[in-house]
Amino acid sequence: MLARAKQLGLSFNLGIEPEFYVLKPDAQGKLGPITKSRFQGPNACYDLTLASESSEFLDPLASHLRELGWGLYSYDQECGRGQYEFDFGYSNALTMADRFVFLRFMIKKVAEQIGATASFMPKPFADDFRSGAHFNMSLADATSGANLFAPSGTPGKLASRYGVACSDLALHFIAGLKAHANAITAVTCPTYNSYQGLIAQGDLADFSWAPVLVAWGKNNRSAMLRLPGNRYCVENRAVDMANNPYLAAAISLAAGLDGIERELDPGEPLNDDLYRRGRKELKAAGIELLPRTLLHALEAFEVDDIGSQAFGSFYRDIYLNHKLREWERGFYPVHEEQRRAQLTFI
């Protein structure tokens, strides 16, 4: 896919925002946060007390990232209890995929050094936040390196129509992602558990900030795709920590290039809080839900040719068959909790 982009005079840049949990066993062996305090509000995001109590994990990992020269610019206590995020500079997509894989290895090893376990499970707790790995994507001129998603001196027709500060190229890219959103999600959210995290609220006390709708907006965190207010890129929020970054980047690029080559229109941006819209209102507006389960995503992946474009038909079929077996392993077992709830009730 990178070679295909290069033929069009383009290079693909990618930044990833990794979120993950670091947990320690208590006296009974139950895994919980490494901190002493327990945040009592709806979410623990940016809490200074929890962040400072996590320094035995945060500081060594930050030191390693600085030594690697990846451009670390922030790290924090995230919304989940025991959840953290490290953010570093974007790079070309292949380099970023390599870094993401190595980062997960480093996180595991640093956690082990303090007697903890790092988890990249997308949704480890029903009443806490999912672990996303948002993709921040842009295309650059393959020769000059100039960001082609940035607005030019004269706004394009689409950018003017929708009142957004980006190029028409970026909007065509968004339209391609929207057109293939369900198939893409089968790769960017690749596990049975991924879809237990793609919910607006669930057992949470507040909104999850997980994307649930195939929509785009200006700095709108309730949409699948957003144009961030502080950088010229397209962010896909429907990506989680279980993703294979090589596959996820390949299918994202394939979809974006399809949108560019066909000059697709992404439609009106949705800039309100989409969580507050009811299903009937969403349906009337033509706004689709993201796949609700891995099976729904795989069914979309199976009928959308974008998988073959990104992976080739041989590997596309391998991926599809492997993931269908994973769906069956997750769906068909009858669990003890289910028996307790239904054995004598039904």
N, C-alpha and C positions, 0 to 999 in steps of 0.2 A: 504493500500500500504506500509506503514511503517512496518507492520507485515510481509509482503511478503519479503521486503528487509532484515529484521532481520533473516528470515529463510535462507537467502543466506549469512549470516554473515556480513551484511552491515548496516550502518546507513546513513541517508540522511541529509546533511547539506545544508542550504539555506541562502543566503544574498539577500536583495532586495534594489534597488536604487530608492526611491520614488521621483517623480517630480510632482509638482502641482502649481496651480496659486492662488495667494491671491490678491483680487481685492476690490476696494472701489468705491462707487458711486460718480460721480461728481455732480455739481449743477443741471444738467439736469437728474440725476438719472442713467446715463450710467456708467457701471462698467469699471474700468481701474486700472492700477497699483497703489500701495500704495505710490510710490515714487514721488518726485517732478520733477526730471529730466526725460527726455525721450532719450533713447539711439538711435543714428542716424544710426548706422552701420547695417550690415546684421543680426547680432544676438548679444544679450547682455550678453553672457556667461562670468561669472567671473568678470563682471564690478565692480570695487571697489566703484564707486560713488553710483550706485544703491544698492549695498549690504549695504553700510553704512547708506543710507537713509531708509533701511528696518529694521533697528535694533530694532524698537519697536515691530516687529513681530519675527524676528530671535532670538533675545537674550532670551526672555522668553521660547520659544520652546526648544532652546538648553539647557537651564537650567533644564527644566523638563526631557529631555533625559539623561542628566548627572546624575540627581538624581535617575533615574530608573536603572542606571548602565548598559545601553545597549551597551556601548563602542562607543559612538559618536566620530567620527574622522574627519568629515568635513561637512560643510554646506555652501551653496553659492547661489548667483544669477545665475540662469540658462539661457539658450539661449533665452527663451521667455521673453517678457516684462511683469513683474509681476510674473515670474515663479521662483521657488526655488527647491533646492534638499537638503535632509538631508541623510547622509550615516553613518551607524553604523555597529557594528560587526555582523558577521553571527552567526547562532546557528542551532540547530536541526530544521528540517522543521516545526514541529508542533508549537514549541515556536515562530519561526519567523512569522508564519501565525497569531498567536495570537497578536504578537507585531505590525504587519502591520495593523490589524484591529483597535487596540487601538490607533496607531499613527494617523490614519485618524480622529478618534474622537478627539484627542488632538489638531490636526491642526485646525479643525473646531472651537473648543472652544477658542484657543488662537487668531485666526483671529477675532472672535466675540468680544473679549475684546478690540480690537482697532477699532471697527466699520467696519470691513471688512468681506468679504465672501471668504472662501476657496473653490476651485473647483477641483474635481478629474475627471472632464470630459476629456476624452482622447485628444480631439482636439477642444478646445473652440473657436479658431479663425483661419480662413482659411489662414491668412497671418502670422501666428506665429507657434511656435513649439508645437508638441504633448507632452503630459505628459506620459512618459514611467515609468515602474516599473521593470526594467531589473532583471531577475532571475539569480543569480550566484550560481550554483549548484555543489556540490561535494559529493562523497561517501567516507565514512570512514570505517575502520575496526570496527565492532560493539564491539569488546573487548578492543582493544588498543586505538582506536580513531585516528589512523594514517590515514592521507589523502591518499586514494588509487588512486587519480588522479595525484599525484605528480610522477615525473619520478623516476625510481629505478636506481640502479647502472648499470644494463645492459638494454639498451633501448629495448623495444619490437619491433616486426617486423613492425607493422604499424607505430609506432612512428619514427622508423629509416627510413622507406620508405618516410614518409611525412616531415621529418626533424622538428619535433615539440617536445617541452620539456614537455611531459606529459606521462602518462601511456597508454598502449593499452586499458585498461579498460575505460579510459576517451573517447577514440576514438570510442569504441563500443557504449558508452552512447550517443555520438554525433550522430552516425549513426542511433540509435533508434529515437532520436528526429527528424532527417531529414525524416526518413521513415514515421513518423506520423505527420509531421509538420502542414499540413492543418487542421487535426482534433484537434491538440493541440491549434492552433490559435483560434478556435471557443470558447475556454475556457479562454485563456490568453488575448485575445482581444474580450471581450464578448458583445460589444454594437454596434448598427448601426453606431454610431459616431466613433468607434475605427478605422474603415476602411477609414474614411476620413483623418486619420492621417498616415496610412501606404502608404505614397507616397514619392517619391524621392525629389520632389520640390513643386509642386502645385503653390500656390500664394506667396510662400516664395521668398525672394531675393537671397537665397543661398540654398544649399542642406539641407534637413531636418534631416539627420542622422537617419531617421527611416528605419528599415529593410523592404525591398520589395522582397527579393529573398530567396529561400530555399537553403542556402549555408553556409559553415563554413570557417573560416580563422584564421590566426594568428594575433590577435589584430586588426582585420578588422571590423570597425564599420559600414560598409555598408552591411555586411552579417547578416543574422538572428542569426547565432551562431558564437561565437568567443572564442578563447583562450586568455584571457587577459595576458598582458606581465608581470604583477606584482603579480599574484596569481594563484594557481593551482585549477582552477575550469572551468566550462563551462558556459558561459553567453548566455542566450536567450534574445535577444533584442526585440523580438516580444511579449512583455508583456506590458500592460498599466495599469494605475492607477485605472481603473474600475474593475479590476479582483477580483474574490473571491479567496484569496490565498490558501485556503484549497483545492478547486477544481483544481486550476492551478498547485499546487504542486503535487497533486495526479496523474494527467494525465501526467505530465512531468516525474515523477518517473516511472510510468508504461511504458512509451515509452523508457526511458533510460534502464530500466531493460530488456525490450524486445530486445533491441540492444545488451546488454551484453549476454543474454542467447542464442541468435542466432549468436553471434560473428559477427555482421554486420560490414561492412567496410564503413566508411563515404565518401570515394572517395577523390580525390585531394582537398587540401585546396585552396581557392581562396583568394589571398592576395592583389589584386589590387583594385582600386576604382571601385566597380561594378556599381555605378551610371552612369559611363561614357560608359558602354557597351550598344549597341543598342539591341532592342528586337530580331532582326534577329540573331545577334551574340550570344545572350544568348540562343536562341532556338537551334542553331547549337551546342552549347556546352552542351546541355542537362540540362540547369539551369532553374528551374521552378520559376515562380512568387508565392509569398504567395497569399492566397485568396484575391480577390479585394473587396469583400463585405461580410457582415455577412452571407448572404444567401449561398455564395460559401463555406464559412467555415463550415456552418452547414450541407451542403450537404456532405462534406467530413467527418464530424463527424458522420453522420448517417450511412455511409457505412464502417467505420473503427471500428473494434472490440475493439480498445484501450479504447474507452469510457466506454464500458461494463466492461473491465478489471479494470479500475480505479474506477468506481462508482457503478458497478452492473447494470444489465439491467433495473431494475425498475427506479432508479434515473436517469440513462442515458436518458430514454424516457421522464421523467419529464423535464429535462434540455432542451432537444431538442425541445419539444413542446412549452415550455415557450419562448425560444429564437426565434422560428419561428414566434410566435405571435408578438414578439418585432420587428422583421424584417418587418412584414406587417404593423405595426403601423408607422414605419419610412418611408416606401417606398410609400405606396399608397396615402397618403394625397397630395392634390395639393396645393402648397403654393402661397402666394401673389406674391412673387418675380418671381416665374415661370409664373404666369399669366401676369405680367407686361412685361416679356420678350417674351412671345409667343402668347398672346391672339389675337393680330391683325397682328402679323408677319407671322404666319403659315396659 
